[in-house]
Amino acid sequence: MNSFFSPRICRPGSSFGQIAQRQLTANEAAVALRPFYFLVHPDRFAQLPKIRDQNEKSLQIFNGYLNDLYPSQPILSSNRPIEISFSIHNRETKEIEDVKISLSGTDPHRIVTQALEKCRLPTKNLPRFTIRSKSPPVHSNWNPPEDLMAMYLRKKRKDPPANDIFARLNGKREQAIRMSKDHEITKITMKDDIDELKWKTGLRDVLWQMDWTETHMRRCVQGVLRLLKQAGPEMKEIILTALYKSTLRFGRGSFVCCDGSLQFAADHVPEQWQKVCEEAAVRRAQLPNLHAMTAKLKELLPGSIILTPNHRGLAQTIQQMHTLIVRIENREPSLKKKLKKYTDGAVIEVMTSYDELNLGVDGRLCIPCNVDVTALLEFLISKAFEGKNLQETVNVALKELEQEASIVSSELGFSCLDWEGGLPIDGVLKSLRRLRTINQQTRDLLKGLHVRFSSNSTVSIVGDGKIMIPLNWV
């Protein structure tokens, strides 16, 4: 006999004495679903608004369905089957994949199990049911974990708005100060680890391409130190040669960068870092090819500024530039001549084949390497002049933003005031100026703290004591 039963429905003439197994309780379901909520939480996709909105809507449906299975009185569910979709990060491929979950029936155990298995998550927190007494099933309202689902399931009539600075941080100033102090201690400890790594390898610098916590950064540095310690004499010599007088970056992906530095992926094992060191000499020998291709592309697009950001992968950048050069060179002379009319002063970055023709927020022209040259000409005609104007506007706005930030930070007594990359400059500037209007209570609350404008919609304190504030704060 299957040990898991969906809850029986009380009908006239039926006896509860026939029920041998108990239903999964709301609390047990909430505990089992914690990893699921963490994986699909929309805050993990703050930079991908379509996915964030999809996951938010699907979570509302998912939790609403489960809530219907835990009424105050046992009822016969009339829910029709519903299919919902989530996007998650595949832990193996590191790509985003879609997961579809079908909601049907009245068995919460089956629904919870399906959600976990579809996302390849463990079901170990699901309890094994035991024989229960012959009494009616106990129902309770469904309440998913508050720490993961607060932005959806919080009762708004009781909780303050998520973007209200004073209401969200009132009473938490001491917590922020304590976290900041702990953070400073961690920074000092991490600096010691970095100094040790520099001393042992001759590294010039250690950089991070992502905004990570210091504890995670420190684990990366310690991982390299362990790699050196565990390597044999021959391999250790290869690693030291690759790192000597170089810059080591930590980011997404492990490769040799466009400036000859090395990047280690934080989620890669030391063997993958080791492979980058082994290939470093061969890869760095391709640097002249990158310079030659940059010069060739400038010849095809005269007057342009070709960007090859230092942190990008050298091999991939060379391949992308080669692809674009070949596509342009293979076109008729008349078309190539037309291209040259619109490139003077344009800032150009060659992108992957998965990107699209795009005018960046800083005025740069983002061109996919496999672009159709006719489409490129049309893009240059419509966007090249706009891009140059945008560059000038952005440069002026950035100077104004930095000056305003310095004034506001000094006036309000912040230890630091900054913002996440990718936020609209005009939006940050408006929010920054509005800080001058906050009342004295809020000023006292924030004084001496590190304030950062964030793309998230909630005012919060992060692990290092920073106060994260959305642009639409109140």
ChimeraX attribute file (.defattr): number of C-alpha atoms within 10 A of each C-alpha:
attribute: neighborCount
match mode: 1-to-1
recipient: residues
	/A:1	4
	/A:2	4
	/A:3	11
	/A:4	17
	/A:5	18
	/A:6	15
	/A:7	19
	/A:8	20
	/A:9	15
	/A:10	14
	/A:11	10
	/A:12	6
	/A:13	6
	/A:14	10
	/A:15	12
	/A:16	16
	/A:17	10
	/A:18	10
	/A:19	18
	/A:20	16
	/A:21	19
	/A:22	22
	/A:23	19
	/A:24	24
	/A:25	18
	/A:26	19
	/A:27	15
	/A:28	14
	/A:29	23
	/A:30	20
	/A:31	14
	/A:32	23
	/A:33	23
	/A:34	18
	/A:35	17
	/A:36	22
	/A:37	19
	/A:38	15
	/A:39	18
	/A:40	22
	/A:41	21
	/A:42	26
	/A:43	21
	/A:44	15
	/A:45	18
	/A:46	16
	/A:47	13
	/A:48	11
	/A:49	12
	/A:50	12
	/A:51	21
	/A:52	19
	/A:53	15
	/A:54	15
	/A:55	22
	/A:56	19
	/A:57	16
	/A:58	18
	/A:59	22
	/A:60	12
	/A:61	16
	/A:62	19
	/A:63	16
	/A:64	12
	/A:65	20
	/A:66	22
	/A:67	17
	/A:68	16
	/A:69	24
	/A:70	21
	/A:71	14
	/A:72	11
	/A:73	10
	/A:74	17
	/A:75	15
	/A:76	13
	/A:77	12
	/A:78	10
	/A:79	13
	/A:80	9
	/A:81	9
	/A:82	12
	/A:83	13
	/A:84	16
	/A:85	16
	/A:86	22
	/A:87	20
	/A:88	23
	/A:89	16
	/A:90	14
	/A:91	10
	/A:92	6
	/A:93	8
	/A:94	11
	/A:95	9
	/A:96	12
	/A:97	12
	/A:98	12
	/A:99	14
	/A:100	14
	/A:101	19
	/A:102	14
	/A:103	23
	/A:104	17
	/A:105	16
	/A:106	22
	/A:107	18
	/A:108	24
	/A:109	20
	/A:110	16
	/A:111	20
	/A:112	20
	/A:113	17
	/A:114	17
	/A:115	21
	/A:116	19
	/A:117	14
	/A:118	12
	/A:119	22
	/A:120	12
	/A:121	16
	/A:122	14
	/A:123	16
	/A:124	8
	/A:125	13
	/A:126	17
	/A:127	13
	/A:128	9
	/A:129	14
	/A:130	11
	/A:131	10
	/A:132	12
	/A:133	13
	/A:134	14
	/A:135	13
	/A:136	15
	/A:137	20
	/A:138	14
	/A:139	16
	/A:140	16
	/A:141	15
	/A:142	20
	/A:143	17
	/A:144	24
	/A:145	17
	/A:146	13
	/A:147	10
	/A:148	16
	/A:149	17
	/A:150	13
	/A:151	18
	/A:152	15
	/A:153	15
	/A:154	13
	/A:155	10
	/A:156	11
	/A:157	7
	/A:158	7
	/A:159	11
	/A:160	14
	/A:161	16
	/A:162	20
	/A:163	20
	/A:164	16
	/A:165	23
	/A:166	19
	/A:167	15
	/A:168	17
	/A:169	18
	/A:170	13
	/A:171	11
	/A:172	14
	/A:173	19
	/A:174	12
	/A:175	13
	/A:176	23
	/A:177	17
	/A:178	14
	/A:179	18
	/A:180	19
	/A:181	14
	/A:182	14
	/A:183	19
	/A:184	15
	/A:185	12
	/A:186	17
	/A:187	18
	/A:188	12
	/A:189	14
	/A:190	19
	/A:191	14
	/A:192	13
	/A:193	17
	/A:194	19
	/A:195	15
	/A:196	15
	/A:197	19
	/A:198	20
	/A:199	11
	/A:200	14
	/A:201	21
	/A:202	18
	/A:203	19
	/A:204	14
	/A:205	16
	/A:206	17
	/A:207	13
	/A:208	16
	/A:209	12
	/A:210	11
	/A:211	10
	/A:212	10
	/A:213	14
	/A:214	18
	/A:215	15
	/A:216	11
	/A:217	19
	/A:218	18
	/A:219	14
	/A:220	19
	/A:221	21
	/A:222	17
	/A:223	16
	/A:224	17
	/A:225	17
	/A:226	12
	/A:227	19
	/A:228	21
	/A:229	11
	/A:230	11
	/A:231	14
	/A:232	10
	/A:233	10
	/A:234	8
	/A:235	16
	/A:236	18
	/A:237	13
	/A:238	17
	/A:239	22
	/A:240	16
	/A:241	17
	/A:242	27
	/A:243	21
	/A:244	15
	/A:245	15
	/A:246	19
	/A:247	20
	/A:248	23
	/A:249	23
	/A:250	21
	/A:251	17
	/A:252	16
	/A:253	16
	/A:254	22
	/A:255	27
	/A:256	29
	/A:257	26
	/A:258	24
	/A:259	18
	/A:260	23
	/A:261	24
	/A:262	26
	/A:263	27
	/A:264	25
	/A:265	18
	/A:266	21
	/A:267	15
	/A:268	13
	/A:269	12
	/A:270	18
	/A:271	10
	/A:272	16
	/A:273	22
	/A:274	22
	/A:275	13
	/A:276	20
	/A:277	26
	/A:278	16
	/A:279	14
	/A:280	22
	/A:281	15
	/A:282	11
	/A:283	18
	/A:284	20
	/A:285	11
	/A:286	15
	/A:287	18
	/A:288	10
	/A:289	14
	/A:290	21
	/A:291	14
	/A:292	12
	/A:293	18
	/A:294	19
	/A:295	14
	/A:296	15
	/A:297	21
	/A:298	18
	/A:299	12
	/A:300	17
	/A:301	23
	/A:302	18
	/A:303	16
	/A:304	18
	/A:305	18
	/A:306	18
	/A:307	14
	/A:308	21
	/A:309	13
	/A:310	13
	/A:311	21
	/A:312	17
	/A:313	21
	/A:314	25
	/A:315	17
	/A:316	16
	/A:317	21
	/A:318	21
	/A:319	15
	/A:320	17
	/A:321	24
	/A:322	18
	/A:323	17
	/A:324	21
	/A:325	19
	/A:326	13
	/A:327	15
	/A:328	22
	/A:329	13
	/A:330	10
	/A:331	12
	/A:332	9
	/A:333	11
	/A:334	8
	/A:335	13
	/A:336	18
	/A:337	12
	/A:338	13
	/A:339	21
	/A:340	18
	/A:341	14
	/A:342	21
	/A:343	22
	/A:344	16
	/A:345	14
	/A:346	24
	/A:347	20
	/A:348	23
	/A:349	18
	/A:350	23
	/A:351	22
	/A:352	17
	/A:353	14
	/A:354	8
	/A:355	14
	/A:356	14
	/A:357	17
	/A:358	15
	/A:359	19
	/A:360	14
	/A:361	15
	/A:362	19
	/A:363	24
	/A:364	23
	/A:365	25
	/A:366	19
	/A:367	21
	/A:368	22
	/A:369	25
	/A:370	21
	/A:371	20
	/A:372	12
	/A:373	18
	/A:374	14
	/A:375	11
	/A:376	16
	/A:377	20
	/A:378	12
	/A:379	17
	/A:380	23
	/A:381	16
	/A:382	12
	/A:383	19
	/A:384	24
	/A:385	16
	/A:386	15
	/A:387	23
	/A:388	18
	/A:389	13
	/A:390	18
	/A:391	18
	/A:392	12
	/A:393	13
	/A:394	16
	/A:395	13
	/A:396	11
	/A:397	15
	/A:398	14
	/A:399	11
	/A:400	14
	/A:401	19
	/A:402	14
	/A:403	12
	/A:404	15
	/A:405	20
	/A:406	15
	/A:407	13
	/A:408	18
	/A:409	23
	/A:410	13
	/A:411	12
	/A:412	18
	/A:413	17
	/A:414	17
	/A:415	14
	/A:416	15
	/A:417	20
	/A:418	17
	/A:419	19
	/A:420	13
	/A:421	11
	/A:422	11
	/A:423	14
	/A:424	13
	/A:425	17
	/A:426	13
	/A:427	11
	/A:428	21
	/A:429	18
	/A:430	13
	/A:431	17
	/A:432	21
	/A:433	14
	/A:434	14
	/A:435	16
	/A:436	13
	/A:437	10
	/A:438	13
	/A:439	10
	/A:440	10
	/A:441	10
	/A:442	17
	/A:443	18
	/A:444	12
	/A:445	17
	/A:446	22
	/A:447	16
	/A:448	16
	/A:449	20
	/A:450	22
	/A:451	21
	/A:452	17
	/A:453	22
	/A:454	23
	/A:455	20
	/A:456	18
	/A:457	17
	/A:458	21
	/A:459	24
	/A:460	21
	/A:461	20
	/A:462	13
	/A:463	15
	/A:464	21
	/A:465	23
	/A:466	21
	/A:467	22
	/A:468	24
	/A:469	25
	/A:470	22
	/A:471	25
	/A:472	16
	/A:473	17
	/A:474	17
